[in-house]
Amino acid sequence: MTSIKLLVPRMPHRTALFKYLRRIDESLWYTNFGPLERELRARLEEKYGAHVVTVSSCTAGLELMYRHVYDSACGEPIDESDRPSIALPALTFAATALAAHREGLRVELEDVDPNEWTHPAVAGFGLPALGRWVDAAAAFGEQQVFPGQTAVFSLHATKAVGAGEGGYIVTHDARLAEKFRRQTNFGFDGGVSVEWGTNAKLSEYAAAIALASLDAWDREPWLRLHDWYKRYLPPTVTQQQRPRGVYPILAVLVPKGVLVESVVAKMAAAGIETRRWYCPILSLHPLFFGRKSGDLPVTNDISQRLIGLPYHLFLTEESVACVCGILNEVIRSLS
């Protein structure tokens, strides 16, 4: 039976890491803003034309960003109703809302755009977002960061450029970047904690992997993958409206009236791994009961029909055609 995986990270081969690991051995510097972390930061700052703060994970970066949003809004709240709020999409990964909740913000869950399936606060499925505070975890290669905007990116192994685990914050505000950098190191300034902080530093080993990933970065394979799916996806599914670009995952909607759980089961039986991305939606997570802002008609519809398809750089055109052909046959059999 054909076996096609949903996600297969493409991380740097060990031989690509040797030159960076050798530098770690020579410098005996393993963490705390070492030479590799500084080089990674400089390369990313050149890419974005903005300030960059590396972090141990995208979630840690989100917590720093949302803590700033909280601090800017008020002091210590008296009760739940006094907490400053932030609007986030109900259709996103739980880490987004959990980070905001953990830093004292009252999360208000909103609907997504009916065509792009996005929200200003989150680069949904890798499509750029235009909000002031953006979770851009999956948007390396597409999300620009404009003046007045702050975005957090992931370097998880499943992303287009990875470090295994890690992330970074991009902002044009030099003082905000310096604040975030202090806060990744316990809020230290001159060896003493001057403000809220945590331990969110990116190690030299993670920086080494990220640098090797940047060395190998190439848009073309991602664009080919995008084109293959554009060519072979059956007309029976609805695609997210997004331009030709770099996206780490692909989700489509099955037709109304087709039970998506049955599609998942039949695809699995055919050896095709799938996933129902961001389901259940956040308004159905017990932690966020009652947090939705108004109705969620688009999100509710998407969540009942969404299926994530295999999407990674180990796929060939033939395997993409196979996935799409089997998907079309499964949908027809269930219609």
DRENDO-1510 file (C-alpha; in Angstrom, 1 decimal, always signed):
<recs>
REC; n; res; u; v; w
REC; 1; MET; +0.0; +0.0; +0.0 .
REC; 2; THR; +1.2; +3.5; -0.8 .
REC; 3; SER; +2.1; +5.4; +2.4 .
REC; 4; ILE; +2.3; +9.2; +2.1 .
REC; 5; LYS; +3.0; +11.1; +5.2 .
REC; 6; LEU; +1.3; +14.4; +6.2 .
REC; 7; LEU; +4.4; +16.2; +7.2 .
REC; 8; VAL; +8.1; +15.3; +6.9 .
REC; 9; PRO; +10.5; +18.0; +8.1 .
REC; 10; ARG; +13.4; +18.8; +5.8 .
REC; 11; MET; +16.2; +19.7; +8.3 .
REC; 12; PRO; +19.9; +20.3; +7.5 .
REC; 13; HIS; +22.0; +17.2; +7.1 .
REC; 14; ARG; +24.6; +16.6; +9.8 .
REC; 15; THR; +27.4; +17.5; +7.3 .
REC; 16; ALA; +25.9; +21.0; +6.9 .
REC; 17; LEU; +26.1; +21.5; +10.6 .
REC; 18; PHE; +29.7; +20.6; +11.1 .
REC; 19; LYS; +31.2; +24.0; +10.3 .
REC; 20; TYR; +28.8; +25.6; +12.9 .
REC; 21; LEU; +29.3; +22.8; +15.5 .
REC; 22; ARG; +33.1; +23.3; +15.1 .
REC; 23; ARG; +32.7; +26.9; +15.9 .
REC; 24; ILE; +30.8; +26.1; +19.1 .
REC; 25; ASP; +33.6; +23.7; +20.1 .
REC; 26; GLU; +36.2; +26.3; +19.5 .
REC; 27; SER; +34.5; +29.2; +21.3 .
REC; 28; LEU; +33.1; +27.0; +24.2 .
REC; 29; TRP; +30.1; +29.3; +24.0 .
REC; 30; TYR; +26.8; +27.3; +24.2 .
REC; 31; THR; +24.0; +29.8; +25.0 .
REC; 32; ASN; +23.4; +33.3; +26.3 .
REC; 33; PHE; +23.7; +35.4; +23.0 .
REC; 34; GLY; +26.7; +33.6; +21.6 .
REC; 35; PRO; +28.4; +34.3; +18.3 .
REC; 36; LEU; +26.1; +31.9; +16.3 .
REC; 37; GLU; +23.0; +33.5; +17.8 .
REC; 38; ARG; +24.3; +36.9; +16.9 .
REC; 39; GLU; +25.1; +35.8; +13.3 .
REC; 40; LEU; +21.6; +34.3; +13.0 .
REC; 41; ARG; +20.0; +37.5; +14.3 .
REC; 42; ALA; +22.1; +39.6; +11.9 .
REC; 43; ARG; +21.1; +37.5; +8.9 .
REC; 44; LEU; +17.4; +37.8; +9.8 .
REC; 45; GLU; +17.7; +41.5; +10.4 .
REC; 46; GLU; +19.1; +41.9; +7.0 .
REC; 47; LYS; +16.2; +39.9; +5.5 .
REC; 48; TYR; +13.5; +41.9; +7.2 .
REC; 49; GLY; +15.1; +45.3; +7.5 .
REC; 50; ALA; +14.1; +45.4; +11.1 .
REC; 51; HIS; +15.2; +44.4; +14.6 .
REC; 52; VAL; +15.1; +40.7; +15.5 .
REC; 53; VAL; +15.0; +39.0; +18.9 .
REC; 54; THR; +15.6; +35.2; +18.9 .
REC; 55; VAL; +13.7; +33.1; +21.3 .
REC; 56; SER; +13.7; +29.4; +22.5 .
REC; 57; SER; +10.3; +28.8; +20.9 .
REC; 58; CYS; +7.6; +30.7; +19.0 .
REC; 59; THR; +5.3; +30.2; +22.0 .
REC; 60; ALA; +7.9; +32.0; +24.2 .
REC; 61; GLY; +8.0; +34.8; +21.7 .
REC; 62; LEU; +4.2; +35.1; +21.7 .
REC; 63; GLU; +4.3; +35.3; +25.5 .
REC; 64; LEU; +6.7; +38.2; +25.3 .
REC; 65; MET; +4.7; +40.0; +22.7 .
REC; 66; TYR; +1.4; +39.5; +24.5 .
REC; 67; ARG; +2.9; +40.5; +27.9 .
REC; 68; HIS; +3.9; +43.8; +26.2 .
REC; 69; VAL; +0.3; +44.2; +25.0 .
REC; 70; TYR; -0.9; +43.6; +28.5 .
REC; 71; ASP; +1.6; +46.0; +30.1 .
REC; 72; SER; +0.7; +48.7; +27.6 .
REC; 73; ALA; -3.0; +48.4; +28.4 .
REC; 74; CYS; -3.1; +48.4; +32.2 .
REC; 75; GLY; -1.6; +47.5; +35.5 .
REC; 76; GLU; -2.7; +44.6; +37.7 .
REC; 77; PRO; -6.4; +43.8; +37.0 .
REC; 78; ILE; -8.9; +43.4; +39.8 .
REC; 79; ASP; -10.9; +40.6; +38.2 .
REC; 80; GLU; -11.5; +38.8; +34.9 .
REC; 81; SER; -13.7; +41.7; +33.6 .
REC; 82; ASP; -10.9; +44.2; +34.1 .
REC; 83; ARG; -8.3; +42.2; +32.1 .
REC; 84; PRO; -7.4; +43.9; +28.8 .
REC; 85; SER; -8.7; +41.9; +25.8 .
REC; 86; ILE; -7.2; +40.8; +22.5 .
REC; 87; ALA; -9.0; +39.5; +19.5 .
REC; 88; LEU; -7.8; +36.2; +18.0 .
REC; 89; PRO; -9.3; +33.8; +15.5 .
REC; 90; ALA; -11.2; +30.8; +16.7 .
REC; 91; LEU; -9.5; +28.9; +13.9 .
REC; 92; THR; -5.9; +28.7; +14.9 .
REC; 93; PHE; -3.4; +26.6; +16.9 .
REC; 94; ALA; -4.1; +26.6; +20.7 .
REC; 95; ALA; -0.6; +28.1; +21.5 .
REC; 96; THR; -1.7; +31.4; +20.1 .
REC; 97; ALA; -4.6; +31.9; +22.6 .
REC; 98; LEU; -2.8; +30.1; +25.4 .
REC; 99; ALA; +0.1; +32.5; +25.3 .
REC; 100; ALA; -2.2; +35.5; +25.4 .
REC; 101; HIS; -4.3; +34.0; +28.2 .
REC; 102; ARG; -1.1; +33.1; +30.2 .
REC; 103; GLU; +0.1; +36.7; +30.0 .
REC; 104; GLY; -3.1; +38.1; +31.5 .
REC; 105; LEU; -5.1; +39.0; +28.4 .
REC; 106; ARG; -8.8; +38.2; +28.0 .
REC; 107; VAL; -9.0; +36.3; +24.7 .
REC; 108; GLU; -12.0; +37.2; +22.4 .
REC; 109; LEU; -12.4; +34.7; +19.7 .
REC; 110; GLU; -13.5; +36.0; +16.3 .
REC; 111; ASP; -14.4; +34.6; +12.9 .
REC; 112; VAL; -12.0; +34.3; +10.0 .
REC; 113; ASP; -12.2; +35.7; +6.5 .
REC; 114; PRO; -14.5; +33.5; +4.3 .
REC; 115; ASN; -12.0; +33.3; +1.4 .
REC; 116; GLU; -8.6; +33.5; +3.0 .
REC; 117; TRP; -9.5; +31.8; +6.3 .
REC; 118; THR; -7.3; +34.3; +8.1 .
REC; 119; HIS; -7.6; +37.0; +10.8 .
REC; 120; PRO; -5.5; +40.2; +11.3 .
REC; 121; ALA; -3.8; +38.7; +14.4 .
REC; 122; VAL; -2.6; +35.3; +12.9 .
REC; 123; ALA; -1.0; +34.4; +9.6 .
REC; 124; GLY; -3.4; +31.5; +9.0 .
REC; 125; PHE; -1.9; +28.5; +7.2 .
REC; 126; GLY; +1.1; +30.7; +6.3 .
REC; 127; LEU; -0.8; +33.5; +4.6 .
REC; 128; PRO; +0.4; +37.0; +5.8 .
REC; 129; ALA; -1.6; +38.9; +8.3 .
REC; 130; LEU; -1.8; +42.7; +8.6 .
REC; 131; GLY; -2.5; +43.2; +12.3 .
REC; 132; ARG; -0.3; +45.2; +14.7 .
REC; 133; TRP; +0.6; +42.1; +16.8 .
REC; 134; VAL; +0.9; +39.0; +14.6 .
REC; 135; ASP; +1.4; +35.3; +15.2 .
REC; 136; ALA; +3.4; +34.6; +12.1 .
REC; 137; ALA; +4.5; +31.1; +13.2 .
REC; 138; ALA; +4.0; +29.5; +9.8 .
REC; 139; ALA; +4.7; +32.4; +7.6 .
REC; 140; PHE; +8.5; +32.4; +6.9 .
REC; 141; GLY; +8.9; +33.4; +3.2 .
REC; 142; GLU; +5.6; +35.3; +2.9 .
REC; 143; GLN; +5.1; +37.5; +6.0 .
REC; 144; GLN; +6.7; +40.9; +5.7 .
REC; 145; VAL; +6.8; +43.1; +8.8 .
REC; 146; PHE; +5.9; +46.7; +8.4 .
REC; 147; PRO; +6.7; +49.7; +10.6 .
REC; 148; GLY; +4.3; +49.7; +13.5 .
REC; 149; GLN; +3.9; +45.9; +13.3 .
REC; 150; THR; +5.4; +43.2; +15.5 .
REC; 151; ALA; +5.4; +39.5; +14.4 .
REC; 152; VAL; +6.6; +36.3; +15.9 .
REC; 153; PHE; +7.9; +33.5; +13.7 .
REC; 154; SER; +8.5; +29.8; +14.5 .
REC; 155; LEU; +11.7; +27.8; +13.8 .
REC; 156; HIS; +10.0; +24.5; +14.6 .
REC; 157; ALA; +11.2; +21.5; +12.5 .
REC; 158; THR; +7.9; +21.5; +10.5 .
REC; 159; LYS; +8.4; +25.1; +9.3 .
REC; 160; ALA; +10.0; +26.2; +6.0 .
REC; 161; VAL; +13.1; +27.2; +7.8 .
REC; 162; GLY; +13.7; +25.3; +11.1 .
REC; 163; ALA; +16.0; +24.9; +14.1 .
REC; 164; GLY; +14.3; +21.9; +15.5 .
REC; 165; GLU; +12.7; +24.2; +18.0 .
REC; 166; GLY; +13.0; +28.0; +18.4 .
REC; 167; GLY; +11.6; +31.2; +17.0 .
REC; 168; TYR; +12.2; +35.0; +16.7 .
REC; 169; ILE; +10.4; +38.3; +17.0 .
REC; 170; VAL; +10.6; +41.0; +14.3 .
REC; 171; THR; +9.9; +44.7; +15.1 .
REC; 172; HIS; +10.9; +48.1; +13.8 .
REC; 173; ASP; +10.9; +49.5; +17.3 .
REC; 174; ALA; +14.5; +49.4; +18.7 .
REC; 175; ARG; +13.4; +50.0; +22.3 .
REC; 176; LEU; +10.8; +47.2; +22.1 .
REC; 177; ALA; +13.4; +44.9; +20.7 .
REC; 178; GLU; +15.8; +45.7; +23.5 .
REC; 179; LYS; +13.0; +45.1; +26.0 .
REC; 180; PHE; +12.2; +41.7; +24.5 .
REC; 181; ARG; +15.9; +40.8; +24.5 .
REC; 182; ARG; +16.2; +41.6; +28.2 .
REC; 183; GLN; +13.1; +39.7; +29.0 .
REC; 184; THR; +14.4; +36.5; +27.3 .
REC; 185; ASN; +17.2; +36.7; +30.0 .
REC; 186; PHE; +15.2; +37.1; +33.2 .
REC; 187; GLY; +14.7; +40.8; +32.7 .
REC; 188; PHE; +18.4; +41.4; +33.5 .
REC; 189; ASP; +20.1; +44.7; +33.0 .
REC; 190; GLY; +23.5; +45.0; +34.5 .
REC; 191; GLY; +23.1; +41.6; +36.2 .
REC; 192; VAL; +19.9; +42.5; +38.1 .
REC; 193; SER; +16.2; +42.0; +37.1 .
REC; 194; VAL; +14.7; +45.3; +36.3 .
REC; 195; GLU; +11.4; +44.1; +34.9 .
REC; 196; TRP; +9.4; +41.0; +34.2 .
REC; 197; GLY; +11.4; +38.3; +32.5 .
REC; 198; THR; +11.8; +34.6; +31.8 .
REC; 199; ASN; +14.3; +32.2; +30.3 .
REC; 200; ALA; +13.6; +32.2; +26.5 .
REC; 201; LYS; +17.1; +32.4; +25.1 .
REC; 202; LEU; +18.0; +30.5; +21.9 .
REC; 203; SER; +20.9; +28.1; +22.4 .
REC; 204; GLU; +24.0; +28.1; +20.1 .
REC; 205; TYR; +23.1; +24.6; +19.0 .
REC; 206; ALA; +19.6; +25.7; +17.8 .
REC; 207; ALA; +21.2; +28.8; +16.2 .
REC; 208; ALA; +23.6; +26.4; +14.4 .
REC; 209; ILE; +20.7; +24.4; +12.9 .
REC; 210; ALA; +18.8; +27.6; +12.0 .
REC; 211; LEU; +21.9; +29.0; +10.2 .
REC; 212; ALA; +22.4; +25.8; +8.2 .
REC; 213; SER; +18.7; +25.9; +7.3 .
REC; 214; LEU; +19.1; +29.5; +6.1 .
REC; 215; ASP; +22.1; +28.4; +4.0 .
REC; 216; ALA; +19.9; +25.8; +2.3 .
REC; 217; TRP; +16.9; +28.1; +1.9 .
REC; 218; ASP; +15.3; +27.9; -1.5 .
REC; 219; ARG; +11.8; +29.1; -2.5 .
REC; 220; GLU; +11.6; +27.2; -5.7 .
REC; 221; PRO; +10.8; +23.7; -4.3 .
REC; 222; TRP; +8.0; +25.2; -2.3 .
REC; 223; LEU; +6.7; +27.0; -5.3 .
REC; 224; ARG; +6.7; +23.8; -7.3 .
REC; 225; LEU; +4.8; +22.0; -4.6 .
REC; 226; HIS; +2.2; +24.8; -4.6 .
REC; 227; ASP; +1.9; +24.5; -8.4 .
REC; 228; TRP; +1.5; +20.8; -8.3 .
REC; 229; TYR; -1.4; +21.0; -5.9 .
REC; 230; LYS; -2.9; +23.8; -7.9 .
REC; 231; ARG; -2.8; +21.6; -11.0 .
REC; 232; TYR; -4.1; +18.3; -9.4 .
REC; 233; LEU; -6.6; +19.3; -6.7 .
REC; 234; PRO; -10.0; +18.1; -7.7 .
REC; 235; PRO; -12.7; +20.8; -8.4 .
REC; 236; THR; -14.9; +19.1; -5.7 .
REC; 237; VAL; -12.8; +20.7; -2.9 .
REC; 238; THR; -12.6; +24.4; -1.9 .
REC; 239; GLN; -9.1; +25.9; -1.5 .
REC; 240; GLN; -7.9; +28.7; +0.7 .
REC; 241; GLN; -7.4; +31.7; -1.5 .
REC; 242; ARG; -3.7; +32.4; -1.4 .
REC; 243; PRO; -1.2; +33.5; -4.0 .
REC; 244; ARG; +1.7; +31.4; -5.3 .
REC; 245; GLY; +4.1; +31.2; -2.4 .
REC; 246; VAL; +5.7; +29.4; +0.5 .
REC; 247; TYR; +3.3; +27.6; +2.9 .
REC; 248; PRO; +4.2; +24.8; +5.3 .
REC; 249; ILE; +0.7; +23.2; +5.3 .
REC; 250; LEU; -2.2; +22.8; +3.0 .
REC; 251; ALA; -5.9; +22.4; +3.9 .
REC; 252; VAL; -9.0; +22.2; +1.8 .
REC; 253; LEU; -12.7; +21.9; +2.4 .
REC; 254; VAL; -14.7; +18.9; +1.3 .
REC; 255; PRO; -18.2; +19.6; -0.2 .
REC; 256; LYS; -21.1; +20.2; +2.1 .
REC; 257; GLY; -22.9; +17.1; +2.9 .
REC; 258; VAL; -19.8; +14.9; +2.8 .
REC; 259; LEU; -18.8; +13.7; +6.3 .
REC; 260; VAL; -15.2; +14.8; +6.7 .
REC; 261; GLU; -14.4; +12.0; +9.2 .
REC; 262; SER; -15.3; +9.5; +6.5 .
REC; 263; VAL; -12.9; +11.2; +4.1 .
REC; 264; VAL; -10.2; +11.0; +6.7 .
REC; 265; ALA; -10.8; +7.3; +7.3 .
REC; 266; LYS; -10.9; +6.4; +3.6 .
REC; 267; MET; -7.8; +8.4; +2.9 .
REC; 268; ALA; -6.0; +6.5; +5.8 .
REC; 269; ALA; -7.2; +3.2; +4.4 .
REC; 270; ALA; -5.6; +4.2; +1.1 .
REC; 271; GLY; -2.3; +5.0; +2.8 .
REC; 272; ILE; -2.7; +8.8; +2.8 .
REC; 273; GLU; -2.1; +10.6; +6.1 .
REC; 274; THR; -4.2; +13.6; +6.7 .
REC; 275; ARG; -5.1; +15.9; +9.6 .
REC; 276; ARG; -8.0; +18.1; +10.6 .
REC; 277; TRP; -6.0; +21.3; +11.3 .
REC; 278; TYR; -7.2; +23.4; +14.3 .
REC; 279; CYS; -10.1; +21.2; +15.0 .
REC; 280; PRO; -11.9; +21.4; +17.4 .
REC; 281; ILE; -11.9; +25.2; +17.1 .
REC; 282; LEU; -10.8; +27.2; +20.1 .
REC; 283; SER; -14.3; +28.2; +21.2 .
REC; 284; LEU; -14.9; +24.5; +21.9 .
REC; 285; HIS; -11.8; +24.2; +24.1 .
REC; 286; PRO; -13.0; +24.2; +27.8 .
REC; 287; LEU; -10.5; +26.9; +28.7 .
REC; 288; PHE; -12.1; +29.3; +26.2 .
REC; 289; PHE; -15.8; +28.5; +26.6 .
REC; 290; GLY; -17.8; +31.7; +26.4 .
REC; 291; ARG; -14.9; +33.7; +24.9 .
REC; 292; LYS; -16.2; +34.1; +21.3 .
REC; 293; SER; -17.1; +37.6; +20.1 .
REC; 294; GLY; -20.4; +37.2; +18.2 .
REC; 295; ASP; -21.2; +34.3; +15.9 .
REC; 296; LEU; -18.6; +32.3; +14.0 .
REC; 297; PRO; -20.4; +31.1; +10.9 .
REC; 298; VAL; -17.3; +30.9; +8.7 .
REC; 299; THR; -15.2; +29.1; +11.3 .
REC; 300; ASN; -18.0; +26.7; +12.2 .
REC; 301; ASP; -18.5; +25.8; +8.5 .
REC; 302; ILE; -14.7; +25.4; +7.9 .
REC; 303; SER; -14.2; +23.2; +10.9 .
REC; 304; GLN; -16.9; +20.8; +9.7 .
REC; 305; ARG; -15.3; +20.4; +6.3 .
REC; 306; LEU; -11.6; +21.0; +6.7 .
REC; 307; ILE; -8.9; +18.4; +5.9 .
REC; 308; GLY; -5.2; +18.9; +5.8 .
REC; 309; LEU; -3.3; +17.1; +3.0 .
REC; 310; PRO; +0.3; +15.9; +2.8 .
REC; 311; TYR; +2.5; +18.9; +2.2 .
REC; 312; HIS; +6.3; +18.7; +2.4 .
REC; 313; LEU; +9.4; +18.8; +0.2 .
REC; 314; PHE; +9.8; +15.0; +0.0 .
REC; 315; LEU; +6.7; +14.8; -2.2 .
REC; 316; THR; +7.0; +14.3; -5.9 .
REC; 317; GLU; +4.6; +15.5; -8.6 .
REC; 318; GLU; +3.4; +11.9; -8.9 .
REC; 319; SER; +2.7; +11.5; -5.2 .
REC; 320; VAL; +0.7; +14.8; -5.3 .
REC; 321; ALA; -1.3; +13.6; -8.2 .
REC; 322; CYS; -1.9; +10.4; -6.3 .
REC; 323; VAL; -3.1; +12.2; -3.2 .
REC; 324; CYS; -5.5; +14.4; -5.2 .
REC; 325; GLY; -6.7; +11.5; -7.3 .
REC; 326; ILE; -7.6; +9.4; -4.3 .
REC; 327; LEU; -9.2; +12.4; -2.6 .
REC; 328; ASN; -11.4; +12.9; -5.6 .
REC; 329; GLU; -12.4; +9.3; -5.7 .
REC; 330; VAL; -13.2; +9.3; -1.9 .
REC; 331; ILE; -15.3; +12.4; -2.2 .
REC; 332; ARG; -17.3; +11.0; -5.1 .
REC; 333; SER; -17.9; +7.7; -3.3 .
REC; 334; LEU; -19.3; +9.6; -0.3 .
REC; 335; SER; -21.4; +12.2; -2.3 .
</recs>
